[in-house]
Amino acid sequence: MSYYFSTVISDASFDEVTQRVTDALKNEGFGVLTQIDMHDTLREKIGLDFKKYRILGACNPHFAHKALQLEGKLGVLLPCNVVV
């Protein structure tokens, strides 16, 4: 069972891909509320040298509101995570 969708973008740097993803989310009505840089966080917290890995917390306020009206506990799934 797969629990994610993925694609590979190899014609740009990590930062360029992150910007492309952020722009694509914006075009679909999503804003990026949070960014967790796992590379820096793991280095700082446990001294681990981890690959570049960023978690974007994306949210479309209209979709979020609609979902929360249907099921108040859906907040545990918000924001939507997108990984670069």
DSSP file (Angstrom, degrees, kcal/mol; ACC not computed):
  #  RESIDUE AA STRUCTURE BP1 BP2  ACC     N-H-->O    O-->H-N    N-H-->O    O-->H-N    TCO  KAPPA ALPHA  PHI   PSI    X-CA   Y-CA   Z-CA
    1    1 A M              0   0    0      0, 0.0     2,-0.4     0, 0.0     0, 0.0   0.000 360.0 360.0 360.0 129.0    0.0    0.0    0.0
    2    2 A S        -     0   0    0      1,-0.1     3,-0.0     2,-0.0     0, 0.0  -0.804 360.0-174.5 -97.3 137.7    1.4    3.4   -1.0
    3    3 A Y        +     0   0    0     -2,-0.4     2,-0.3     2,-0.0    -1,-0.1   0.145  64.5  43.3-116.4  17.6    0.6    6.3    1.2
    4    4 A Y        -     0   0    0      2,-0.0     2,-0.4     0, 0.0    -2,-0.0  -0.980  66.5-129.2-154.1 163.5    2.1    9.1   -0.9
    5    5 A F        -     0   0    0     -2,-0.3     2,-0.3    -3,-0.0    -2,-0.0  -0.895  33.7-177.5-110.2 147.0    2.5   10.4   -4.4
    6    6 A S        -     0   0    0     -2,-0.4     2,-0.3     2,-0.0    -2,-0.0  -0.977  17.6-179.1-145.7 160.3    6.0   11.3   -5.7
    7    7 A T        -     0   0    0     -2,-0.3     2,-0.5     2,-0.0    -2,-0.0  -0.971  24.2-128.3-150.1 156.4    7.9   12.6   -8.6
    8    8 A V        -     0   0    0     -2,-0.3     2,-0.5     2,-0.0    -2,-0.0  -0.939  16.9-172.5-112.3 128.4   11.6   13.2   -9.4
    9    9 A I        +     0   0    0     -2,-0.5     3,-0.2     1,-0.1     8,-0.1  -0.965  15.0 162.1-119.1 112.3   12.8   16.5  -10.5
   10   10 A S        +     0   0    0     -2,-0.5    -1,-0.1     1,-0.1     7,-0.0   0.361  56.0  78.2-114.5   4.8   16.5   16.3  -11.5
   11   11 A D  S    S+     0   0    0      2,-0.1     2,-0.3     6,-0.0    -1,-0.1   0.178  93.4  46.9-101.9  20.0   17.0   19.4  -13.6
   12   12 A A  S    S-     0   0    0     -3,-0.2    -3,-0.1     2,-0.0     2,-0.0  -0.975  85.4 -94.7-152.8 162.5   17.3   21.9  -10.7
   13   13 A S     >  -     0   0    0     -2,-0.3     4,-2.7     1,-0.1     5,-0.2  -0.266  44.4-102.4 -73.6 166.6   18.9   22.4   -7.4
   14   14 A F  H  > S+     0   0    0      1,-0.2     4,-2.5     2,-0.2     5,-0.2   0.922 123.8  47.5 -55.6 -47.7   17.3   21.5   -4.1
   15   15 A D  H  > S+     0   0    0      1,-0.2     4,-2.1     2,-0.2    -1,-0.2   0.878 111.4  50.8 -64.9 -38.0   16.4   25.2   -3.4
   16   16 A E  H  > S+     0   0    0      2,-0.2     4,-2.5     1,-0.2    -1,-0.2   0.905 111.0  48.4 -65.7 -40.7   15.0   25.7   -6.9
   17   17 A V  H  X S+     0   0    0     -4,-2.7     4,-2.8     2,-0.2     5,-0.2   0.915 109.1  53.2 -65.1 -42.1   12.9   22.6   -6.6
   18   18 A T  H  X S+     0   0    0     -4,-2.5     4,-2.4    -5,-0.2    -1,-0.2   0.912 111.0  47.1 -58.2 -42.4   11.6   23.8   -3.2
   19   19 A Q  H  X S+     0   0    0     -4,-2.1     4,-2.7     2,-0.2    -2,-0.2   0.906 110.9  51.2 -67.2 -41.4   10.6   27.1   -4.8
   20   20 A R  H  X S+     0   0    0     -4,-2.5     4,-2.7     2,-0.2    -2,-0.2   0.925 111.6  47.4 -59.9 -44.7    8.9   25.4   -7.8
   21   21 A V  H  X S+     0   0    0     -4,-2.8     4,-2.5     2,-0.2    -2,-0.2   0.926 112.1  49.6 -63.8 -44.3    6.9   23.2   -5.4
   22   22 A T  H  X S+     0   0    0     -4,-2.4     4,-2.2    -5,-0.2    -2,-0.2   0.910 112.8  47.4 -60.4 -43.2    6.0   26.3   -3.3
   23   23 A D  H  X S+     0   0    0     -4,-2.7     4,-2.3     2,-0.2    -2,-0.2   0.899 111.1  51.0 -65.2 -41.2    4.9   28.1   -6.5
   24   24 A A  H  X S+     0   0    0     -4,-2.7     4,-0.9     2,-0.2    -2,-0.2   0.899 110.1  49.8 -64.3 -40.2    2.9   25.1   -7.7
   25   25 A L  H ><>S+     0   0    0     -4,-2.5     5,-2.8     1,-0.2     3,-0.8   0.923 109.6  51.7 -62.3 -43.7    1.1   24.9   -4.4
   26   26 A K  H ><5S+     0   0    0     -4,-2.2     3,-1.9     1,-0.3    -2,-0.2   0.900 104.3  56.7 -60.1 -41.3    0.3   28.6   -4.5
   27   27 A N  H 3<5S+     0   0    0     -4,-2.3    -1,-0.3     1,-0.3    -2,-0.2   0.751 107.7  49.7 -62.3 -23.1   -1.1   28.2   -8.0
   28   28 A E  T <<5S-     0   0    0     -4,-0.9    -1,-0.3    -3,-0.8    -2,-0.2   0.284 128.3 -96.8 -98.4   8.6   -3.5   25.6   -6.5
   29   29 A G  T < 5S+     0   0    0     -3,-1.9     2,-0.4     1,-0.3    33,-0.2   0.590  83.3 128.0  90.6  11.5   -4.6   27.8   -3.7
   30   30 A F      < -     0   0    0     -5,-2.8     2,-0.3    30,-0.2    -1,-0.3  -0.812  40.8-159.1-102.8 140.7   -2.2   26.5   -1.0
   31   31 A G  E     -A   59   0A   0     28,-2.8    28,-2.5    -2,-0.4     2,-0.8  -0.863  23.3-120.5-109.7 152.7    0.1   28.5    1.1
   32   32 A V  E     +A   58   0A   0     -2,-0.3    26,-0.2    26,-0.2     3,-0.1  -0.845  32.1 174.8 -94.4 112.0    3.1   27.1    2.9
   33   33 A L  E     +     0   0A   0     24,-3.1     2,-0.3    -2,-0.8    -1,-0.2   0.806  64.0  17.9 -85.6 -33.6    2.6   27.8    6.6
   34   34 A T  E     -A   57   0A   0     23,-1.1    23,-2.6     2,-0.0     2,-0.4  -0.958  54.9-162.0-139.5 154.8    5.7   25.9    7.9
   35   35 A Q  E     -A   56   0A   0     -2,-0.3     2,-0.6    21,-0.2    21,-0.2  -0.974   7.1-167.1-136.5 124.2    9.0   24.6    6.7
   36   36 A I  E     -A   55   0A   0     19,-2.6    19,-2.5    -2,-0.4     2,-1.1  -0.951   9.2-155.2-112.8 115.7   11.0   22.1    8.6
   37   37 A D  E  >  -A   54   0A   0     -2,-0.6     4,-2.6    17,-0.2    17,-0.2  -0.767  10.2-174.6 -90.7  97.9   14.5   21.6    7.5
   38   38 A M  H  > S+     0   0    0     15,-2.2     4,-2.6    -2,-1.1     5,-0.3   0.826  79.5  60.0 -66.3 -32.1   15.3   18.1    8.6
   39   39 A H  H  > S+     0   0    0     14,-0.8     4,-1.5     2,-0.2    11,-0.4   0.962 113.9  35.5 -57.9 -52.8   18.9   18.3    7.5
   40   40 A D  H  > S+     0   0    0      2,-0.2     4,-2.7     1,-0.2    -2,-0.2   0.895 117.6  52.7 -69.6 -40.8   19.6   21.3    9.9
   41   41 A T  H  X S+     0   0    0     -4,-2.6     4,-2.9     1,-0.2     5,-0.3   0.926 111.2  45.0 -63.8 -46.0   17.3   20.0   12.6
   42   42 A L  H  X S+     0   0    0     -4,-2.6     4,-2.0     2,-0.2     6,-1.8   0.857 114.0  50.3 -68.6 -33.9   18.8   16.6   12.9
   43   43 A R  H  X S+     0   0    0     -4,-1.5     4,-1.2    -5,-0.3    -2,-0.2   0.940 116.2  41.9 -65.5 -45.7   22.3   18.0   12.8
   44   44 A E  H  < S+     0   0    0     -4,-2.7    -2,-0.2     2,-0.2    -3,-0.2   0.908 122.4  37.5 -68.0 -43.3   21.5   20.5   15.6
   45   45 A K  H  < S+     0   0    0     -4,-2.9    -3,-0.2    -5,-0.2    -2,-0.2   0.873 137.9   7.1 -82.6 -38.9   19.5   18.1   17.8
   46   46 A I  H  < S-     0   0    0     -4,-2.0    -3,-0.2    -5,-0.3    -2,-0.2   0.304  94.5-112.1-131.6   9.8   21.4   14.8   17.5
   47   47 A G     <  +     0   0    0     -4,-1.2     2,-0.4    -5,-0.4    -4,-0.3   0.741  64.6 149.3  69.1  23.6   24.6   15.6   15.5
   48   48 A L        -     0   0    0     -6,-1.8     2,-1.1    -7,-0.1    -1,-0.2  -0.756  46.5-140.2 -95.2 134.2   23.4   13.6   12.5
   49   49 A D        +     0   0    0     -2,-0.4     2,-0.2    -6,-0.1   -10,-0.1  -0.787  36.3 175.4 -92.0  96.6   24.5   14.5    8.9
   50   50 A F        -     0   0    0     -2,-1.1     3,-0.1   -11,-0.4    -7,-0.1  -0.654  33.2 -96.4-103.3 156.3   21.3   13.8    7.0
   51   51 A K        -     0   0    0     -2,-0.2     2,-0.3     1,-0.2    -1,-0.1  -0.114  57.4 -75.2 -62.6 166.5   20.5   14.5    3.4
   52   52 A K        +     0   0    0    -13,-0.1     2,-0.3   -14,-0.1    -1,-0.2  -0.531  68.0 159.5 -64.7 124.8   18.7   17.7    2.3
   53   53 A Y        -     0   0    0     -2,-0.3   -15,-2.2    -3,-0.1   -14,-0.8  -0.900  16.3-176.3-156.7 115.4   15.1   17.1    3.3
   54   54 A R  E     -A   37   0A   0     -2,-0.3    30,-2.9   -17,-0.2     2,-0.6  -0.967  13.6-153.0-124.5 133.0   12.5   19.7    3.8
   55   55 A I  E     -AB  36  83A   0    -19,-2.5   -19,-2.6    -2,-0.4     2,-0.5  -0.917  12.1-159.5-104.0 120.4    8.9   19.3    5.0
   56   56 A L  E     -AB  35  82A   0     26,-3.6    26,-2.3    -2,-0.6     2,-1.0  -0.881   8.7-147.7-100.5 125.2    6.5   22.0    3.8
   57   57 A G  E     -AB  34  81A   0    -23,-2.6   -24,-3.1    -2,-0.5   -23,-1.1  -0.812  26.8-173.4 -92.0 101.7    3.3   22.4    5.8
   58   58 A A  E     -AB  32  80A   0     22,-3.3    22,-2.5    -2,-1.0     2,-0.4  -0.733   8.0-179.2-103.8 145.0    0.8   23.5    3.1
   59   59 A C  E     -A   31   0A   0    -28,-2.5   -28,-2.8    -2,-0.3     3,-0.1  -0.995  23.9-159.0-145.8 136.9   -2.8   24.6    3.6
   60   60 A N     >  -     0   0    0     -2,-0.4     4,-2.9   -30,-0.3     5,-0.2  -0.959  19.2-153.8-107.7 109.2   -5.7   25.7    1.4
   61   61 A P  H  > S+     0   0    0      0, 0.0     4,-2.5     0, 0.0     5,-0.2   0.833  91.4  51.6 -57.4 -35.7   -7.9   27.6    3.9
   62   62 A H  H  > S+     0   0    0    -33,-0.2     4,-2.2     2,-0.2     5,-0.2   0.937 114.0  42.7 -67.2 -45.3  -11.1   27.0    1.9
   63   63 A F  H  > S+     0   0    0      2,-0.2     4,-2.7    -3,-0.2     5,-0.2   0.910 114.4  51.9 -65.4 -41.9  -10.5   23.2    1.8
   64   64 A A  H  X S+     0   0    0     -4,-2.9     4,-2.7     1,-0.2     5,-0.2   0.929 110.8  47.2 -61.4 -45.6   -9.4   23.1    5.4
   65   65 A H  H  X S+     0   0    0     -4,-2.5     4,-1.9    -5,-0.2    -1,-0.2   0.926 112.7  49.2 -62.2 -45.0  -12.5   25.0    6.6
   66   66 A K  H  X S+     0   0    0     -4,-2.2     4,-1.4     1,-0.2    -1,-0.2   0.920 113.1  46.9 -60.6 -44.9  -14.7   22.7    4.5
   67   67 A A  H  X S+     0   0    0     -4,-2.7     4,-2.4     1,-0.2    -2,-0.2   0.910 111.0  51.3 -64.5 -42.8  -13.1   19.6    5.9
   68   68 A L  H  < S+     0   0    0     -4,-2.7    -1,-0.2     1,-0.2    -2,-0.2   0.803 105.7  55.8 -67.8 -28.3  -13.2   20.8    9.5
   69   69 A Q  H  < S+     0   0    0     -4,-1.9    -1,-0.2    -5,-0.2     3,-0.2   0.864 112.1  43.5 -68.4 -35.0  -16.9   21.5    9.1
   70   70 A L  H  < S+     0   0    0     -4,-1.4     2,-0.3     1,-0.3    -2,-0.2   0.872 135.8   7.9 -75.8 -38.7  -17.5   17.9    8.1
   71   71 A E    ><  -     0   0    0     -4,-2.4     3,-2.0    -5,-0.1    -1,-0.3  -0.837  61.4-160.7-150.8 104.6  -15.2   16.4   10.7
   72   72 A G  G >  S+     0   0    0     -2,-0.3     3,-0.9     1,-0.3    -4,-0.1   0.737  90.0  61.9 -60.2 -25.9  -13.7   18.5   13.5
   73   73 A K  G >  S+     0   0    0      1,-0.2     3,-1.7     2,-0.1    -1,-0.3   0.496  74.5  93.0 -82.5  -2.1  -11.0   16.0   14.3
   74   74 A L  G X   +     0   0    0     -3,-2.0     3,-2.3     1,-0.3    -1,-0.2   0.626  60.6  89.5 -65.2 -10.5   -9.5   16.3   10.8
   75   75 A G  G X  S+     0   0    0     -3,-0.9     3,-1.4     1,-0.3    -1,-0.3   0.751  71.4  71.3 -57.4 -23.0   -7.2   18.9   12.3
   76   76 A V  G <  S+     0   0    0     -3,-1.7    -1,-0.3     1,-0.3    -2,-0.2   0.699  99.5  48.2 -66.7 -16.1   -4.8   16.1   13.1
   77   77 A L  G <  S+     0   0    0     -3,-2.3    -1,-0.3    -4,-0.1    -2,-0.2   0.369  94.5 134.4-101.7   2.8   -4.1   15.9    9.4
   78   78 A L    <   +     0   0    0     -3,-1.4     2,-0.2    -4,-0.2   -19,-0.1  -0.829  48.7  34.7-109.6 146.1   -3.6   19.6    8.8
   79   79 A P  S    S-     0   0    0      0, 0.0     2,-0.3     0, 0.0   -20,-0.2   0.673  91.2-120.1 -72.5 170.9   -1.6   21.2    7.4
   80   80 A C  E     -B   58   0A   0    -22,-2.5   -22,-3.3    -2,-0.2     2,-0.4  -0.587  28.3-131.3 -73.4 134.6   -0.9   18.9    4.5
   81   81 A N  E     -B   57   0A   0     -2,-0.3     2,-0.4   -24,-0.2   -24,-0.2  -0.756  23.4-176.2 -94.6 134.9    2.7   17.8    4.4
   82   82 A V  E     -B   56   0A   0    -26,-2.3   -26,-3.6    -2,-0.4     2,-0.5  -0.999  14.1-150.9-125.9 129.0    4.8   18.0    1.2
   83   83 A V  E      B   55   0A   0     -2,-0.4   -28,-0.2   -28,-0.2    -2,-0.0  -0.868 360.0 360.0-108.8 132.5    8.3   16.7    1.2
   84   84 A V              0   0    0    -30,-2.9   -29,-0.2    -2,-0.5    -1,-0.1   0.294 360.0 360.0-115.2 360.0   11.2   18.0   -0.9
